[in-house]
Amino acid sequence: MVRSEDSVGAQGARAAVLALIAGYVDSYAFVNYKVYASFMSGNTTQAGVQAGQEKLVQAGHNILPIPLFVVGVVVGTLLVHSGSRRQLSWLFSLVAALLAVATVADHLIPLADWFSIMILGLAMGILNTTITHMGGQSVSLGFVTGDLNKVGEHLALAVKRVPLSNAQGAWDTHGLRAAMLAGVWSAFFVGAMLAGAATPRFAAWALLPPTLTLLALAALNRATNSIT
């Protein structure tokens, strides 16, 4: 089915909101624990450097979220393919619940940094399965290097006037897709900037805005499905 420009625009807007949340949580984790919640390439590099310098505890911190992120992707993918009409509502609510757990853990649990790293990695793995495409364009919410790579490809193909092979309509062009992906990157950047400002001031309570936003998205998705 060919998607309309409006529906793809709505997907792009939702992807931008979720990318902002991913950037926010990633920044929160880095400020607090010097570990990334969604940028597993960064964790892998840091763990390798620290292991090479025999800083094994620090290396363990960076390795820890990686398997949890993968588990989160598995859980999210299973929910996406569950056949439920409210799969997105479940995903948004689950990620919100995990962020709430991380907030509470920071106040109540000994060695909360290790536990929170696990919870945040799991949450971001799930979040990355909520939006994987904007129309015919694949997108990553947490791995913005891949999005930037696609921006460059689309710009080059636009300059060469190469037709878009899987265009959803006359409006769907290389330039539009580059702009949408750049918007996702920009949202991730803004989210990281906001968390960088909020986390030192509000500590674990800085996770409250993304938690509430995800709950609002879950409620909106349930309402939309009820109408349709």
C-alpha positions as CSV (number, residue, x, y, z in Angstrom):
1,M,0.0,0.0,0.0
2,V,1.3,3.4,-1.0
3,R,1.5,5.7,2.1
4,S,0.2,9.3,1.9
5,E,2.5,12.2,2.6
6,D,0.5,13.0,5.7
7,S,0.9,9.6,7.2
8,V,4.6,9.6,6.6
9,G,4.8,13.1,8.1
10,A,3.1,11.7,11.2
11,Q,5.6,8.9,11.4
12,G,8.4,11.4,11.1
13,A,7.0,13.5,13.9
14,R,6.7,10.5,16.2
15,A,10.2,9.3,15.3
16,A,11.5,12.7,16.2
17,V,9.8,12.7,19.6
18,L,11.2,9.2,20.3
19,A,14.7,10.1,19.1
20,L,14.6,13.1,21.4
21,I,13.8,10.7,24.3
22,A,16.6,8.4,23.2
23,G,19.1,11.2,23.1
24,Y,17.8,12.4,26.5
25,V,18.2,9.0,28.2
26,D,21.5,8.5,26.5
27,S,22.8,11.8,27.9
28,Y,21.3,11.1,31.3
29,A,23.2,7.8,31.5
30,F,26.4,9.3,30.4
31,V,26.2,12.2,32.8
32,N,25.5,9.9,35.7
33,Y,27.4,6.8,34.9
34,K,29.8,7.6,32.0
35,V,28.0,4.9,30.0
36,Y,25.6,5.2,27.0
37,A,22.1,3.8,27.3
38,S,21.5,3.5,23.5
39,F,24.9,4.2,21.8
40,M,26.4,0.7,22.0
41,S,29.2,1.5,19.6
42,G,30.4,4.1,22.1
43,N,30.1,1.6,24.9
44,T,32.1,-1.0,22.9
45,T,34.9,1.4,22.2
46,Q,35.1,2.7,25.8
47,A,35.1,-0.9,27.1
48,G,37.8,-1.9,24.8
49,V,40.0,1.1,25.7
50,Q,39.4,0.5,29.4
51,A,40.1,-3.2,29.2
52,G,43.3,-2.5,27.3
53,Q,44.3,-0.2,30.2
54,E,43.4,-2.9,32.7
55,K,40.6,-0.8,34.1
56,L,38.3,-3.8,34.4
57,V,35.6,-2.3,36.6
58,Q,35.1,0.6,34.3
59,A,35.2,-1.8,31.3
60,G,32.5,-3.8,33.0
61,H,30.3,-0.8,33.4
62,N,30.5,-0.2,29.6
63,I,29.9,-3.8,28.7
64,L,27.0,-4.3,31.0
65,P,24.3,-2.4,29.0
66,I,25.2,-4.2,25.7
67,P,23.5,-7.6,26.3
68,L,20.6,-5.8,28.0
69,F,20.1,-3.6,25.0
70,V,20.0,-6.8,22.8
71,V,17.4,-8.3,25.2
72,G,15.4,-5.2,24.9
73,V,15.4,-5.4,21.1
74,V,14.3,-9.1,21.3
75,V,11.5,-8.2,23.7
76,G,10.4,-5.2,21.6
77,T,10.5,-7.1,18.4
78,L,8.4,-10.0,19.9
79,L,5.8,-7.4,21.0
80,V,5.8,-5.7,17.6
81,H,5.1,-9.0,15.9
82,S,2.5,-10.1,18.5
83,G,-0.4,-9.1,16.3
84,S,-1.9,-6.8,18.9
85,R,-3.4,-3.5,17.7
86,R,-2.0,-1.9,20.8
87,Q,1.5,-3.1,20.4
88,L,2.9,0.5,20.4
89,S,1.0,1.4,23.6
90,W,2.5,-1.7,25.3
91,L,6.0,-0.7,24.1
92,F,5.7,2.9,25.2
93,S,4.2,1.9,28.6
94,L,7.0,-0.7,29.1
95,V,9.7,1.8,28.4
96,A,8.1,4.3,30.7
97,A,7.8,1.7,33.5
98,L,11.5,0.9,33.1
99,L,12.5,4.6,33.3
100,A,10.3,4.9,36.5
101,V,12.2,1.8,38.0
102,A,15.5,3.5,37.2
103,T,14.3,6.7,39.0
104,V,13.3,4.7,42.1
105,A,16.4,2.6,42.1
106,D,18.7,5.6,42.2
107,H,17.2,6.4,45.6
108,L,16.6,3.0,47.1
109,I,19.0,0.3,45.8
110,P,22.6,-0.2,46.8
111,L,24.9,-0.3,43.8
112,A,22.2,1.5,41.9
113,D,24.5,2.6,39.2
114,W,25.0,-1.0,38.0
115,F,21.2,-1.7,38.2
116,S,20.3,1.5,36.5
117,I,22.7,0.9,33.7
118,M,21.0,-2.5,33.1
119,I,17.5,-1.0,33.2
120,L,18.3,1.9,30.9
121,G,20.0,-0.3,28.4
122,L,17.0,-2.6,28.4
123,A,14.6,0.3,28.0
124,M,16.5,1.8,25.0
125,G,16.7,-1.6,23.3
126,I,12.9,-1.7,23.5
127,L,12.5,1.9,22.4
128,N,14.5,1.2,19.3
129,T,11.9,-1.2,18.0
130,T,9.0,1.2,18.3
131,I,9.8,3.0,15.0
132,T,12.0,1.4,12.4
133,H,10.6,3.1,9.2
134,M,9.2,6.4,8.1
135,G,7.3,5.4,5.0
136,G,9.8,3.5,2.9
137,Q,12.8,4.9,4.7
138,S,14.5,2.8,7.5
139,V,15.4,4.8,10.6
140,S,17.3,4.2,13.8
141,L,16.2,6.1,16.9
142,G,19.4,5.6,19.0
143,F,22.1,4.8,16.4
144,V,22.1,8.2,14.7
145,T,25.4,7.5,12.9
146,G,23.4,5.2,10.6
147,D,20.9,8.0,10.0
148,L,23.6,10.5,9.1
149,N,25.1,7.9,6.7
150,K,21.8,7.7,5.0
151,V,21.5,11.5,4.9
152,G,24.8,11.6,3.0
153,E,23.7,8.9,0.6
154,H,20.4,10.6,-0.2
155,L,22.1,14.0,-0.7
156,A,24.6,12.5,-3.1
157,L,21.8,10.7,-5.1
158,A,19.7,13.9,-5.2
159,V,22.7,15.7,-6.7
160,K,23.1,12.9,-9.3
161,R,19.3,13.0,-9.9
162,V,19.0,9.2,-9.3
163,P,15.4,8.2,-9.0
164,L,14.2,7.0,-5.6
165,S,13.7,3.3,-6.1
166,N,11.0,2.8,-3.5
167,A,9.2,6.2,-3.6
168,Q,5.9,6.2,-1.9
169,G,4.6,8.9,-4.2
170,A,5.6,11.9,-6.3
171,W,6.3,13.9,-3.1
172,D,8.8,11.2,-1.8
173,T,12.3,12.3,-2.9
174,H,15.9,11.9,-1.8
175,G,15.8,15.4,-0.5
176,L,12.8,14.8,1.6
177,R,14.2,11.6,3.1
178,A,17.5,13.4,3.9
179,A,15.6,16.2,5.6
180,M,13.5,13.7,7.7
181,L,16.6,11.8,8.8
182,A,18.3,15.0,9.6
183,G,15.3,15.9,11.7
184,V,15.7,12.6,13.7
185,W,19.4,13.4,14.3
186,S,18.5,17.0,15.4
187,A,15.9,15.6,17.8
188,F,18.4,13.2,19.3
189,F,20.8,16.1,19.8
190,V,18.2,18.3,21.4
191,G,17.3,15.5,23.8
192,A,20.9,15.0,24.8
193,M,21.3,18.8,25.3
194,L,18.2,18.9,27.5
195,A,19.3,16.0,29.7
196,G,22.8,17.6,29.9
197,A,21.1,20.6,31.4
198,A,18.5,18.9,33.6
199,T,20.4,15.9,35.1
200,P,22.9,17.9,37.2
201,R,20.0,19.9,38.6
202,F,17.4,17.2,39.2
203,A,19.4,14.0,39.5
204,A,17.2,10.9,38.9
205,W,14.1,13.0,38.7
206,A,15.4,14.2,35.4
207,L,13.9,11.0,34.0
208,L,10.4,12.2,34.8
209,P,9.8,14.2,31.5
210,P,10.6,11.2,29.2
211,T,8.5,8.9,31.4
212,L,5.5,11.1,31.2
213,T,5.9,11.7,27.5
214,L,6.0,8.0,26.8
215,L,2.8,7.5,28.9
216,A,1.1,10.3,26.9
217,L,2.1,8.6,23.7
218,A,0.8,5.2,25.0
219,A,-2.5,6.9,25.9
220,L,-2.8,8.7,22.5
221,N,-2.1,5.4,20.7
222,R,-4.7,3.6,22.6
223,A,-7.3,6.4,21.9
224,T,-6.4,6.3,18.2
225,N,-6.9,2.5,18.0
226,S,-10.2,2.8,19.8
227,I,-11.5,5.2,17.3
228,T,-10.3,3.2,14.3
